[in-house]
């Protein structure tokens, strides 16, 4: 076979896709296997018979994985709402509202991205403890429910690309600043807002360290912590662990399928890498 540059590129991409997807395939295959088959056959063997026992055991059994999914979904949703509202307001102010020290304040705030998140764990833990919120649902939500520097940066750059003529025309028609934001800027920014939605949900759906530190017991356990606890709680029952990882992937896949068009548009328009 004659090798050309496009052929070599395709082979490299296919190899990369295989290595990327292989762990997910292994997880799905194991999730629907009987425990006895997993113990005696190859990990790559097809489920025989195909069973939902592992999924049912996770949701209805003592693992309380169904509750962990609901807690994680509710926490991520509230964080997303808070992030979107506060980030959109702040980003519009930095992009389109003139006030003294605007640029200096923006760059100072953006510089907080240089602080490693692990450094904030102890101060946040002490704050939640002093407020009486440790080991509560709100300790999962409140530290992350307000605008992040990355979200503000992403939205600010997109807002600055909206033609000023549209905003000026709206103001000539008597629109207030809030009217311009709600009626013009937000509808035109749906692709980048969809991208921010995906980033925020995935980030907090996969969050592990903070929920592990600030909560204890199973009442407010999130998906990541619940999955990790399965390894010791059920003596390394890997069919249950893989069923948990498979269930944890489903909401993220659904979210991506819903927002994929807007996500691709935001990459096209903003050059997001």
N, C-alpha and C positions, 0 to 999 in steps of 0.2 A: 504494500500500500504506500502510495506517495504521500509524504507528510508535507503539508503546507502550514503557513502560520495560522490561518483560521482553524484548520483541523487540530493543531496542537492546542490552541486556546480552548476549543470545545472539549477535548479530552481532559484538560486540566479542570475545567468547570464541572464536568461530569464527576470526576474523581472527588472534587471538593464537595459536591452535592451528596455523594454517597457517604463520605465521612461525616458530613453534617447530619444527615437524616438517619444514619444507622442507629444511634442511641435512641431516637424516638421510635423507630421501628421495633427495636428490642423491647422498649417499654410497653408498647401496645401489644405485642405478641405475648409477653409475659403476663400482662394484666388479665387476659382472657384464657389463661391456661389453668387447669387444675393443679393444685400444689404438688400432687404426686407426679404428674408428668414433668413439671419443672425440675423435680429432684432426680429423676432418672434419665431424662433425655437432654439433648443439646438445647442450649438457650435459644437457638435460631429455629427450632422445630415449630411447625405450625400447630396452633392449639387443637388438641384432639382429646376430648370433645371441646368445642367452643362453649365457654361458660361465663355467666355473669355473676357467679357466686362471690368473686372477690369484690366486685363493685357493690353488691348488696350488703356484704359483710362490713364494708367500710362505712356505708351510709347509715345502716341500722344497728350495727354492732357497738361494742364498748369504745371503739376508737373515736366515735363522735365526729367523723370526718365531714359529714353533712353540715353540722353546726359550724365547723371551721370554715367551710366554703362560704356560708352565709355571713359570718363575721367578717371575713376578708372582703367579700363583695360589697357589703354595706360600708365598711371603712374606706375602701378604695373609691367608692362612689361619692361619699361625702368629701374626701380629700380632693377628688377631681372637681367637684362643684366649687369648693372654696378656692382651689388653684385657678380655675378658669376665670371666675369673677374678679378676684383680686389681681391676677396677672394681666387681664385685659385692661382693667382700669389703670394700673400702673404703667403698662407699656404704652397706652395711648397718651398718658401724661408726658412720658419721656419722649415720645415721637412727635407729638403735635401741639402740645401746650407749652408756651414760652413762660418760664419763670426763672428767677435768679438762681444760678448754680445748678441748672438742670443737668448739663453734661457731666459736671464734676460729681454730682450726687449719683448719677447713673454708673459711672465708672468705679466709684467707691463701692457701690452696692454689688456691681458685677465682680469686683475683686474678691468677694467672699466665696466665689467658686474655688479659689485656691485653698480654702480650708478643708482638710480631709473630713468627711462625715463622721469618722470614728472619734474625732476629737470632741464632737458635740454630744456624744452619748452620755457621759457623766453629768455635764451641766443640765441636759434635758431630763435625765433621771431624777436629779435633785429637785428640779422645778416641779415635776409631776408628783414627787413625794410630798413636797411642801404644800402643794395645792390639794392634796388628798385624792389624787387621780391615779396613783399607781395601781396596776392590776385592774384597770377599768377600760371600758370601750373607748372613752374619750382620750385616754393616754395614747391610743393608736392613731387617733385622728388629728388632735389639736396641734402637735408639733409640725405637721406637714400641710395644714389646711390653708396656708397663706402663700402668697406669691413667692416663687423661687427665682433666683437670679437667672437661671437658664431659661425658664419660661418667659420671663420679661424680655430677655435678650432676643429670643426667637420671635416673639410677637412684635417687639419694637422694630426689628429690621423689616418685617413684612409690612407693618403699618406705614413705614416710611416710603415704601414702594407704591402706595396708593396715590393716584394723581391728586395733587392739591386742588386742581380745578373742580373736582367733584365736591370736595369739602366746602370750597368757596361758594359754589352754586347753592349748596344746601343752606349755608348761612345767609345768603341773599334772600332765600325763601323764608327766613325766620327760624330756622332750626337752631336749637340750643346745642351745647357741646354734647350733652347726653343723647340728644336726638341723632346727631351726626354719628356718634359711636354705635348706637343700637341699630339705626336704619341704614347706614352706609358702610361703616368700617367693618363691623362684625359679619354681615352677609358676604362681603367681598373677601373676607379672611377665613372662610370655612375650611379650605384645604389645610392651612397651617394650624387652625384650631383642632381639626381632626388629628393631625400629626401630634400635637401636644396632648390630646386625649389618649392616644395610643401610648406615648412615652410615659405619661403619668400613671395610667392604669398598670402597665407592665412593670414599671418600677416599684410600685407599692404592692402589687400582687405578689411579686417575688421578694419583698422585703423580709429579712430573716433576723438580723442582729437586734434591731430595736424591739420588735415584738418579743423576742426571746428574753431580753433584759427586763422589759417593763411589765411583763405579765407572767403569771405563774398559774399552774393548774390548767384545766381544760376549758374553763368557762369562756375565756377570751382568746383562746388559741387560734392562730391563723393557719393558713394552708401550709406554709413552709415549715413552721414549727411542728404542726401535726404530722407532716410527712416524715420529718426527721425523728420524731418520737416513735414512729412505727417500728423502726429498726430494733429498738430495745424492748418496746412494749410487747411485741409479738415474736421475740426470739429470732429475728432475721427472716421473717416470712416474706420473701421477696416478691411473691405474687401480689400480696397486699400492698407492698411499697410501690411496685410498678403500677398497680391500679390507681394508687393515690396520685402518682405523677401524671398518669394519663388523664385523670379527672381534672387535675390542676391545669392542664394544657387546654382543655376544651373551651373555657370562657375566653382565653386569649386568642384562640383560632377564630372563634365566632366574631370577636371584636375586630380582628384584622380583616376578615371577609366583609364586614359591614363598612369599614372605613378605608378599604384598600384604594378605591378610586381617588378619594380626596388625598390620601397619603402620597400616591404617585404624582398627583398634580402639585402638591407642595414641594416635592423634590424637583420637579420641572421648573417651578417658578422661583424657588428660593435657593436652589443649588445645595440643599441639605445633603451632607455626606453621612 
